[in-house]
Amino acid sequence: MRILLVGASGTIGSTIAKELEGEHEIIRAGRNGADVSVDHTSVESIKNMYQQVGKIDAVVNAAGGANFASLSELTPELNERGIQSKLKGQVNLVLLGLDYVNDGGSFTLTTGVMMDDPIPLGASAAMANGGVKAFVKAASIEMPRGIRINSVSPNIVQESWDRLGTFFAGFEPVPVQRVARAFKKSVVGKQTGQNFEVY
């Protein structure tokens, strides 16, 4: 398969690439150090990426962020990052990519544990994650030409624990390799409309 991987340079993205590249052609997309440049918060940038890449069999997204802030300090401006990056950015990858994905292909997006197991300072990220999960479930019944769509919901990964662990007190981190395998399950499997949890 010819797979477009957005966010390929991150901790999870780079591990997904290693998991898939032995058997498939991986086109890495991101803001830097990639085969093709993309800012997934920009509609024009997404359009340009797809025009450069052409027809593909799968789109995998491991990019997206949100601001961590207490609810009393969460302004509309701070909340906007999660909306633009984690929510709209991922949805737009699907809306703008449908014509580029071959019959029977797939999209795999990223959600996260915080929507189901909330943490302090995590309301904005949880909101965006939940929106993506709902979009995937609803979109799956309307996807054309046998195209599938799923999401992966990772827990905090061991490889990011030193940097982010203080936000996830009491959580049991998971190896990033387990998360990458869930993405592979989505890409090469047959399920659709699913949110694969890696907790």
SVG drawing of the C-alpha trace seen along z (x, -y; Angstrom):
<svg xmlns="http://www.w3.org/2000/svg" viewBox="-24 -34 38 41">
<polyline fill="none" stroke="black" stroke-width="0.4" points="0.0,0.0 0.9,-3.6 0.4,-5.3 0.4,-9.0 1.6,-9.5 0.9,-13.0 2.9,-13.8 5.6,-11.3 8.4,-12.9 6.8,-12.7 7.2,-10.0 4.1,-8.1 4.4,-9.0 7.9,-7.8 7.1,-4.5 4.1,-4.0 6.4,-4.5 8.8,-1.8 5.8,0.5 4.5,0.1 7.5,-0.7 8.8,2.9 5.7,3.9 4.3,0.6 5.5,-2.6 5.3,-5.4 5.1,-9.1 6.0,-11.2 4.2,-14.5 4.8,-17.2 6.1,-20.7 9.7,-19.7 12.0,-16.8 9.3,-15.1 8.8,-14.0 6.1,-16.5 5.4,-19.7 2.0,-20.3 0.4,-22.4 -2.7,-20.4 -4.4,-23.5 -4.4,-25.1 -6.9,-24.1 -4.7,-25.3 -1.7,-23.5 -3.7,-20.2 -4.9,-20.7 -1.3,-21.3 -0.1,-18.2 -2.7,-16.0 -2.0,-17.5 1.7,-16.7 1.2,-13.2 -1.6,-12.0 -3.5,-8.8 -2.9,-6.8 -4.3,-3.8 -4.4,-5.1 -4.0,-8.3 -2.7,-8.1 -2.7,-11.1 -0.5,-11.3 -0.4,-15.1 -2.5,-17.4 -2.2,-19.3 -4.2,-21.2 -3.4,-23.6 -3.3,-22.3 -5.0,-24.8 -7.4,-24.7 -11.0,-25.4 -11.0,-28.7 -8.0,-29.8 -9.2,-28.2 -10.0,-31.2 -11.6,-30.8 -8.2,-31.7 -6.4,-28.9 -9.2,-26.5 -8.9,-27.4 -5.7,-25.4 -7.4,-22.1 -10.2,-23.0 -7.9,-24.0 -5.3,-21.3 -6.7,-18.2 -10.3,-18.5 -10.7,-20.6 -7.2,-19.6 -8.0,-15.9 -11.5,-16.3 -10.2,-18.4 -7.6,-15.7 -10.6,-13.4 -12.9,-15.9 -10.1,-17.1 -8.6,-13.7 -11.6,-11.6 -10.9,-12.0 -7.3,-11.0 -7.9,-7.7 -8.3,-4.7 -11.3,-2.4 -11.2,-0.3 -8.6,-2.6 -8.7,-4.0 -8.2,-7.0 -6.9,-6.6 -7.1,-9.6 -5.9,-10.1 -8.0,-10.7 -6.7,-10.0 -7.3,-8.7 -8.3,-12.1 -11.8,-12.0 -12.6,-8.8 -10.4,-9.2 -10.2,-13.0 -7.2,-14.7 -6.8,-18.2 -6.0,-20.8 -7.2,-18.4 -10.8,-19.7 -9.7,-21.3 -7.9,-18.2 -10.7,-15.9 -13.3,-18.0 -11.3,-17.8 -10.7,-14.0 -14.4,-13.4 -15.3,-15.4 -12.9,-13.3 -14.3,-10.0 -17.9,-11.1 -16.9,-12.3 -15.2,-8.9 -18.3,-6.9 -20.8,-9.0 -18.6,-9.4 -18.0,-5.7 -21.6,-5.0 -21.3,-7.5 -17.7,-6.8 -17.8,-6.3 -16.2,-3.5 -15.6,-1.1 -13.2,-3.5 -12.9,-2.9 -12.3,-5.3 -11.1,-4.6 -9.3,-6.4 -6.7,-5.2 -7.0,-6.4 -3.6,-6.1 -2.8,-6.3 0.3,-8.4 3.2,-6.5 6.3,-5.4 8.6,-7.3 6.9,-10.6 6.5,-10.0 9.5,-12.1 8.1,-15.1 4.3,-14.7 4.0,-12.3 3.2,-15.0 -0.1,-15.6 -1.0,-11.9 -0.6,-11.1 -1.6,-7.5 -1.8,-6.5 0.1,-3.4 2.0,-4.4 2.0,-2.1 4.9,-1.3 4.7,-3.4 5.1,-0.2 1.6,1.0 0.1,-2.2 1.8,-1.9 0.3,1.7 -3.2,0.3 -2.6,-2.1 -1.4,0.9 -4.6,2.8 -6.7,-0.1 -4.7,-0.4 -4.5,3.3 -7.6,4.6 -11.3,4.4 -13.0,2.7 -14.5,-0.8 -16.1,-3.4 -13.9,-2.1 -11.9,-3.9 -9.1,-1.5 -8.1,-2.1 -4.6,-1.4 -4.8,-1.7"/>
</svg>
